[in-house]
């Protein structure tokens, strides 16, 4: 590919949050671009998070929360910056935006990695040890493989999780995307990396994207030397899969697309990963392949059970006692005024999964949901 010609005055301004991970991801994009286009001047604008720390700590994400992404998109729309660098897995949680993906660089390692200061791999961890994870997906799969360990979901992003593990030592290990450990330069404390046969990654994992305004064709041309069409096709398949599988919920669902000389294939599963499915097609069908995988999973009779087991590894929460409520067996008034009810999240998650069951057609009116055409996918046990 012929490199677009850049005049000495040509420049690109990138924006990212000032957090260590977001800053390093954006800088990595700039460094790689300038290696390919030495005459192109690039700068990085760092923004402080507009989100209160207490609110940010409640969200599940990798690098940038939903509120922060919307803030950056506003800066892009108002022309306070020209480009935004984001983690693709974070971007997938948002509704579609008027910004466009101008560049998808080569994908990093899409796998999950286990960090441990003592160098122990998961098999060497003592029973009852606490391991931090960032999603229901990771917890469901790891809990199935290592039932004697305690896997706890950490919210507030990677930077907060690193603080919990390395500085405060509140957990005995931490599972992060392998690509994140490279951007943070902490590969030295990675004890092992999980192959997708053991732990299926989340959609978009290991992929960064550069967003631009729809009318900024010059930016897309200047970013062309960094763009990977294979990575973009894999992201397109995983994005289509994610949109079909309730994108606004943190469900225990994994998927990994791969481009090869034969076309593109995507592997996916739910819960602990006992039932996995694969759909393949031509490169031109990347989106259809991802959507087809979601349809296969949604139509399978065990999907809802897998999701429930993944979301509630210790069993479903007990139903609240309405009689006790009528008798006044409630929390004190201070908790009510503060809206503090630790059981509500569990019940809301359960309702989300019940809505998922309705969407999948797995209610009582459709008891079978068995596969009509077994040749369209592969199932591994």
RAJOSUL-V373139 format. One record per backbone hydrogen bond with DSSP energy under -0.5 kcal/mol. CO is the residue of the C=O (numbers start at 1). NH is the residue of the N-H. Records with the same first field share a line. If there is no record, write none. Layout:
# RAJOSUL-V373139
CO = NH / NH
This chain:
# RAJOSUL-V373139
7 = 10
10 = 41
12 = 14 / 43
13 = 82 / 83
14 = 45
15 = 85
16 = 47
19 = 23
20 = 24
21 = 25
22 = 26
23 = 27
24 = 28
25 = 29
26 = 30
27 = 31
28 = 32
29 = 33
30 = 34
31 = 35
32 = 36
33 = 37
37 = 40
39 = 41
41 = 12
43 = 14
44 = 46
45 = 16
47 = 18
52 = 56
53 = 57
55 = 58
56 = 59
59 = 61 / 156
62 = 158
65 = 69
66 = 70
67 = 71
68 = 72
69 = 73
70 = 74
71 = 75
72 = 76
73 = 77
74 = 78
75 = 80 / 81
76 = 79
83 = 15
84 = 86 / 211
86 = 209
87 = 90 / 91
88 = 92
90 = 93
91 = 94
100 = 102 / 212
103 = 210
104 = 228
109 = 179
111 = 178
112 = 194
113 = 115 / 176
114 = 191 / 192
115 = 174
116 = 119
121 = 124
122 = 125
126 = 129
129 = 150
130 = 172 / 173
131 = 152
132 = 175
133 = 154
135 = 139
136 = 140
137 = 141
138 = 142
139 = 143
140 = 144
141 = 145
142 = 146
146 = 149
148 = 128
149 = 151
150 = 131 / 152
152 = 133
156 = 160
157 = 161
158 = 162
159 = 163
160 = 164
161 = 165
162 = 166 / 167
163 = 167 / 168
164 = 170 / 171
173 = 132
174 = 115 / 176
176 = 113
177 = 180 / 181
178 = 182
179 = 183
180 = 184
181 = 185 / 186
182 = 185
186 = 189
187 = 190
189 = 116 / 191
192 = 114
193 = 195
194 = 112
195 = 198 / 199
201 = 255
202 = 205
204 = 89 / 207
206 = 108
207 = 88
209 = 86 / 211
210 = 102 / 103
211 = 84
212 = 100
213 = 216
215 = 217
216 = 220
217 = 221
218 = 222
219 = 223
220 = 224
221 = 224
223 = 226 / 227
224 = 227
227 = 229
228 = 232
229 = 233
230 = 234
231 = 235
232 = 236
233 = 237
234 = 238
235 = 239
236 = 240
237 = 241
238 = 242
239 = 243
240 = 244
241 = 245
243 = 247
244 = 246
246 = 249
249 = 251
251 = 253
252 = 271
254 = 269
256 = 267
258 = 265
260 = 263
263 = 260
264 = 281
265 = 258
266 = 279
267 = 256
268 = 277
269 = 254
270 = 273
274 = 276
275 = 270
276 = 380
277 = 268
279 = 266
281 = 264
282 = 285
283 = 286
285 = 289
286 = 290
287 = 291
288 = 292
289 = 293
290 = 294
291 = 295
292 = 296
293 = 297
294 = 298
295 = 299
297 = 300
300 = 303
302 = 306
303 = 307
304 = 308
305 = 309
306 = 310
307 = 311
308 = 312
312 = 315
320 = 322
321 = 325
322 = 326
323 = 327
324 = 329
325 = 328
328 = 330
332 = 335 / 336
333 = 337
334 = 338
335 = 339 / 340
336 = 339
339 = 341
341 = 344 / 345
343 = 347
344 = 348
345 = 349
346 = 350
347 = 351
348 = 352
349 = 353
350 = 354
351 = 355
352 = 356
353 = 357
354 = 358
355 = 359
356 = 360
357 = 361 / 362
358 = 361
363 = 366
364 = 367
373 = 376
374 = 377
380 = 276
